[in-house]
């Protein structure tokens, strides 16, 4: 009887508990020419990424982003295609 009572309480609490989905993300550094800066913002919206930091350099922009692992390949393909292969994308290890 006691196990059944505890089981019922646990089941009731699990039904009321709030669950959060964890999405594995990858931090990347993306280097592009100035003219492609806005493209990064568009692709971040499309692929559910977030801008962490950006640094303007003589050759263009270095942008640090967080991107869901599941979108990394498609993001990279789109960016490479739209920048005619000039974008450089590297994993950033903390």
C-alpha positions, 0 to 999 in steps of 0.5 A: 500500500505504501509503495502505491501511495508514493507511486501516485504522488510521484505520478501526480507531481510528474504530470504537473512538473515543468520540463525544459528541452535542452538543445545542444549548441555549438559556439562558432567563429565566422569570418566574412567580408563586410558586405556579408554582415547582414547575411549573418543576421538573416541566417541566425534567425533562420537557423535559431542561432544567437550572436555572442560577439562581433569584431570589425577587422580590416578584412571584414567581421569576425562574429562569434555565434551560438548555433544548435548542433542540428543546424550547423551543417545547413548554416555552413552550407548556406553561408558558403553558398551565399558568400561564394565560398569566402566565409570561414567557419571554425568551431570555437572551443571555450 
